[in-house]
Amino acid sequence: MASPEIDALTQALSRLPGLGPRSARRAVLHLLKKRESALEPLLRALDAVNDRLVTCHICGNVDTVDPCGICADPRRDARALCVVEDVADLWALDKSRLFPGRFHVLGGRLSALEGVRPEDLSIDTLIARVEAGGIDEVVLAMNATLEGQTTAHYLAERLERFPVRLTQLAHGVPVGGELDYLDEGTLAQALRARRPVA
């Protein structure tokens, strides 16, 4: 039987995405066994992030500096702007190193069921960034969900008055995917987005 403090740590870890009670218990046991090499560095890292964590006033990214490292990077193409729903989407796209531009985090997606309206997201900030000029392309990188596509459609309507090229991520058959394993929605999107063979 563990002490209340260790139980509290286990419960806190079990609330993290991807960690259930058993995985959290194993993580806690590992941290306790490897106190000097695992627990103490983790505590220092969490404390440092907690003290310095800020939201970038330009794009909405989460970092320890404002503006964030992406917005402050002079090598980034300021003419290309990729709009994402959440910070996790930004990090995933940036990790790929395939998009050379800058980002804008909406902070969610439109959802009538969840009561998320346009004014609940950073859409006005996005419009202001585009209106300020210097942006040639806006990539709408919304998730391939009903809410994500509704958000992309709404943004396209709001941005159509600006002289920018609006694009969105392609959807359809993933690389290595087999057709008989795909759902009808994915197949339908892949058929609608078909292109000539080069």
Buried (B, 14 or more C-beta within 10 A) or exposed (E): EEEEEBEEBBEEBBEEEEBEEEBBBEBBEEBEEEEEEBBEEEEEEEEEEEEEEEBBEBBBBBBEEBBBEBBEEEEBEEEBBBBBBBBEBBBEBBEEEEBEBBBBBBBBBBBEEEEBEEEBBBBEBBBEBBEEEEBBBBBBBBBBEEBBBBBBBBBEEBBEEBEBEBEBBEBBBEEEEEEEEBEEEBBEBBEEEEEEEE
